[in-house]
Amino acid sequence: MQLLKFTANGPDLSVIGLGTWAIGGPWQWGWGPQDDNDSIRAIKSSIDAGINWIDTAPVYGFGHSEEIVGKSISGHRNEVFVATKCGLVWNEQKKVVKTLKAGSIRSEIEASLRRLNTDYIDLYQHHWMDDNTSINESWGELVKLRDEGLVRYIGVCNYDVRNLEKCAKLAGIDSLQPPYSLIDRSIEKDLLPWCSKNKAAVLAYSPLQNGLLTGKFNLEKLAEDDWRRKSIYFKEPMYSQNMGFVERLSQIAEKQNISVAQLALGWITHKSANTFALVGARNEKQAKENAAAGSVSLSDEIMHEIEAIARNK
């Protein structure tokens, strides 16, 4: 497993991280039914294979994902870098709203610490921007939590450059978590350069484009309540275009004796010096395959070949 330093003075983290969105189970943005025992085995197998950081969020299954992570790392807390988030809260009817008010953040972290069964969080992140709360209040609260020792590092997810700049004026940003894959490369224009210039780690989520880049995806097998049924990437004409692109990628992967998923993850980790790939696993087999991508080495020639196919997809 290749390691990469998280921030200038941070720990060495595996270039592949484990995402736990799907293991939250059914909710309005869930991935369909999920067996908790499979989830626990996936987490433990990921750690055994060299992945040393896990990303979760309270809203994934309304606390369930955090609880499963907490159970899985019990007794090994100091061996795992744990990232979670704040800013998406729900009411008794399970309606989700965005809020980054200081008081809400304080309540969220108390609940996350309890569910994760820990007294500190390694990386605490704004999940989405809250336009109704000032950066001074929302980002300022994360700075306070860090100063108090409840969190070690602070970051944001799904922010644009304008709001990153606002945060940076108050305190440095340790990481940005944006969507990034061979299919969705929108961050390359301005976000990647900003993070490189400001020494913020990039935690690329959905690097397999929610399963499309695995080379094994079957639209017909999606659960009826799987959120992907709402995504434009899974609707025509984009779905067929993406499947054609994956087929061309599979020819490169086969020559390298790796899977399409490992090729796509390897492309992410080779693309930028400060970029990690954050990928989900719902069972032990997926966990092991994803972790193996952390040892994939792609030559400049292969990277150019991938880029050529991507330009013509």
C-alpha positions in Angstrom: 0.0 0.0 0.0 1.4 3.4 -1.0 1.3 6.1 1.6 0.9 9.8 1.2 1.4 12.5 3.9 -1.8 14.2 4.9 -0.9 17.9 5.1 2.7 19.1 5.8 2.8 17.9 9.4 0.1 15.2 9.2 0.2 11.4 9.3 1.0 9.1 6.4 -2.3 7.9 5.0 -3.0 5.1 2.5 -3.6 6.5 -0.9 -6.9 4.6 -0.9 -9.4 5.5 1.8 -12.6 3.6 2.8 -15.9 5.4 2.2 -18.9 4.3 4.2 -21.9 6.0 2.4 -23.4 2.7 1.2 -23.1 0.9 4.5 -25.5 3.3 6.2 -28.2 1.2 4.6 -31.6 2.5 3.4 -32.5 6.2 3.6 -33.5 8.8 1.0 -30.0 8.9 -0.5 -29.1 5.3 0.3 -27.8 2.4 -1.9 -30.5 -0.1 -1.0 -30.4 -2.9 1.7 -27.1 -3.6 3.3 -26.1 -6.4 5.7 -24.3 -5.0 8.8 -22.1 -8.1 9.1 -20.9 -7.6 5.5 -20.2 -4.0 6.3 -18.1 -4.9 9.4 -16.2 -7.5 7.4 -15.5 -4.9 4.7 -14.1 -2.4 7.2 -11.9 -5.0 8.9 -10.7 -6.4 5.6 -9.8 -2.9 4.4 -7.8 -2.3 7.5 -6.0 -5.7 7.2 -5.2 -4.8 3.6 -3.4 -1.6 4.5 -6.1 1.1 4.4 -5.6 3.2 7.4 -8.3 5.9 7.1 -12.1 5.8 7.0 -14.6 8.5 6.0 -18.2 8.6 7.2 -21.0 11.1 8.0 -23.9 11.3 10.5 -26.5 11.5 7.7 -25.5 8.2 6.1 -28.4 6.0 7.3 -29.2 8.6 10.0 -26.3 7.7 12.2 -26.1 4.0 11.3 -22.9 4.3 9.3 -21.0 6.0 12.1 -22.3 3.3 14.5 -21.0 0.5 12.3 -17.6 2.2 11.9 -17.4 2.6 15.7 -18.1 -1.1 16.2 -15.6 -2.2 13.5 -12.7 -0.2 14.9 -13.3 -1.0 18.6 -10.0 -1.8 20.2 -8.1 -0.4 17.2 -9.1 3.3 17.4 -5.6 4.7 17.4 -4.6 2.7 14.3 -7.3 4.2 12.2 -7.6 7.9 11.0 -11.4 8.6 11.2 -13.0 11.4 9.2 -16.6 12.4 9.6 -18.8 15.5 8.9 -21.4 18.0 10.0 -24.0 20.2 8.4 -26.7 17.8 7.3 -29.2 17.2 10.1 -32.6 15.5 10.2 -35.9 15.7 12.1 -38.2 13.1 13.4 -39.7 12.7 10.0 -36.2 12.1 8.6 -36.3 15.2 6.6 -32.7 16.4 5.9 -31.7 20.1 6.1 -28.4 22.0 5.8 -27.2 23.9 8.8 -23.8 24.9 9.9 -24.8 27.0 12.9 -22.3 26.8 15.7 -24.8 25.3 18.1 -25.8 22.6 15.6 -22.2 21.7 14.9 -21.6 21.3 18.6 -24.6 19.0 19.0 -23.6 17.0 15.9 -20.0 16.3 17.1 -21.3 15.2 20.5 -23.5 12.6 18.7 -20.8 11.5 16.3 -18.3 11.0 19.2 -20.9 8.8 20.9 -21.7 6.8 17.8 -18.1 6.3 16.9 -17.2 5.4 20.5 -14.3 7.8 20.6 -13.2 11.0 22.4 -11.7 12.7 19.3 -12.1 12.8 15.5 -9.1 13.0 13.3 -10.7 15.0 10.4 -13.9 17.0 10.9 -15.5 18.4 7.7 -18.4 20.6 6.6 -20.5 18.2 4.5 -22.1 20.9 2.3 -22.0 24.7 2.2 -24.7 26.5 4.2 -25.5 29.8 2.6 -27.6 30.9 5.6 -24.6 30.8 8.0 -21.5 33.0 7.8 -18.1 31.4 7.3 -16.9 33.1 10.4 -19.5 31.2 12.4 -19.4 27.8 10.6 -15.7 27.5 9.9 -14.9 29.3 13.1 -16.6 26.6 15.1 -14.4 23.9 13.5 -11.4 26.0 14.5 -12.6 26.1 18.0 -13.2 22.3 18.1 -9.6 21.8 16.9 -8.3 24.2 19.5 -10.2 22.2 22.2 -8.7 18.9 21.0 -12.0 17.4 19.9 -10.7 17.2 16.3 -7.2 17.1 14.9 -7.7 18.4 11.4 -10.5 20.4 9.7 -11.7 20.3 6.1 -14.7 20.8 3.8 -16.6 18.8 1.2 -18.3 20.1 -2.0 -17.0 23.6 -1.7 -16.2 25.9 -4.6 -13.1 28.1 -4.8 -15.0 31.2 -3.7 -16.0 29.7 -0.4 -12.6 28.0 0.0 -11.1 31.4 -0.1 -13.4 32.7 2.6 -12.5 29.8 4.9 -8.8 30.2 4.2 -8.9 33.8 5.3 -10.0 32.7 8.7 -7.9 29.5 9.1 -6.1 27.1 6.8 -8.0 24.2 5.2 -6.5 20.8 5.7 -8.5 19.0 3.0 -11.2 19.3 0.4 -13.5 16.3 -0.4 -14.9 16.7 -3.9 -16.4 14.3 -6.5 -13.7 13.2 -8.9 -13.4 10.4 -11.4 -12.5 9.6 -15.0 -16.1 10.4 -15.8 -16.5 13.5 -13.7 -13.4 15.7 -14.0 -14.9 19.1 -13.2 -12.5 19.8 -10.3 -9.5 19.9 -12.6 -10.1 23.5 -13.8 -9.8 25.4 -10.6 -10.2 23.2 -7.5 -7.2 21.0 -8.0 -4.9 23.9 -8.7 -6.3 25.8 -5.6 -5.6 22.8 -3.3 -2.1 22.3 -4.7 -1.3 26.0 -4.2 -2.8 26.0 -0.7 -1.4 22.6 0.4 -4.9 21.1 1.0 -5.2 17.4 0.6 -7.8 16.3 -2.0 -10.0 13.4 -0.8 -11.6 12.3 -4.1 -15.0 10.7 -3.5 -17.0 8.6 -6.1 -13.7 7.8 -7.9 -15.5 4.8 -9.5 -18.5 7.1 -10.4 -20.8 5.2 -8.0 -20.0 1.8 -9.5 -19.9 2.7 -13.2 -16.1 2.3 -13.4 -16.0 -1.1 -11.7 -16.4 -2.9 -15.0 -19.0 -5.1 -13.3 -22.0 -2.7 -13.1 -25.5 -3.9 -14.0 -28.2 -1.4 -14.0 -30.9 -4.0 -13.7 -29.6 -5.2 -10.3 -30.1 -1.8 -8.6 -32.5 -1.9 -5.7 -35.7 0.1 -6.2 -34.6 2.6 -3.5 -31.1 3.0 -4.7 -30.4 6.7 -5.1 -28.4 6.0 -8.3 -31.7 5.6 -10.1 -32.1 9.4 -9.8 -28.6 10.2 -11.2 -28.1 11.5 -14.8 -25.0 9.2 -15.1 -27.3 6.2 -14.9 -29.9 7.5 -17.5 -29.7 7.5 -21.2 -27.8 8.6 -23.2 -25.1 9.0 -20.6 -25.4 5.5 -19.3 -24.6 3.8 -22.6 -21.8 6.3 -23.3 -20.2 5.5 -19.9 -20.5 1.8 -20.5 -18.7 2.2 -23.8 -16.0 4.2 -22.1 -15.5 1.5 -19.5 -15.2 -1.2 -22.1 -12.3 0.7 -23.7 -10.7 1.1 -20.3 -11.0 -2.6 -19.7 -8.6 -3.3 -22.6 -5.9 -1.2 -20.9 -6.6 -2.8 -17.5 -6.4 -6.3 -19.0 -2.9 -5.5 -20.4 -1.8 -4.4 -16.9 -3.4 -7.5 -15.3 -5.6 -5.4 -13.0 -9.3 -4.7 -12.8 -11.0 -1.6 -14.4 -11.7 -0.4 -10.9 -8.0 -0.6 -9.9 -7.1 1.2 -13.1 -9.6 4.0 -12.3 -8.4 4.3 -8.7 -4.7 4.2 -9.8 -5.4 7.0 -12.3 -6.8 9.1 -9.4 -3.8 8.6 -7.1 -1.3 9.2 -9.9 -3.0 12.3 -11.3 -2.0 14.7 -8.5 0.6 14.7 -5.8 -1.8 15.5 -3.0 -4.8 13.4 -4.1 -6.3 10.4 -2.3 -9.0 8.1 -3.6 -12.0 7.6 -1.3 -13.9 4.5 -2.4 -16.7 2.5 -0.8 -16.9 -1.2 -0.2 -20.0 -3.2 0.8 -18.4 -6.6 1.3 -15.0 -8.2 1.9 -14.3 -8.9 -1.8 -14.8 -5.3 -2.8 -12.7 -4.2 0.1 -9.7 -6.3 -0.9 -9.9 -5.3 -4.6 -10.1 -1.6 -3.7 -7.2 -1.9 -1.3 -5.0 -3.6 -3.9 -5.3 -0.5 -6.1 -3.1 1.2 -3.5 -0.2 -0.8 -4.9 -0.9 -0.2 -8.6 1.8 1.6 -10.5 0.9 3.3 -13.7 3.6 4.5 -16.1 3.4 7.8 -17.9 2.6 5.9 -21.1 -0.4 4.2 -19.5 -1.6 7.5 -18.1 -1.4 9.1 -21.5 -3.3 6.2 -23.0 -6.0 6.6 -20.4 -6.2 10.3 -21.1 -6.5 9.7 -24.9 -9.5 7.4 -24.4 -11.1 9.8 -21.9 -10.8 12.7 -24.4 -12.7 10.7 -27.0 -15.4 9.1 -24.7 
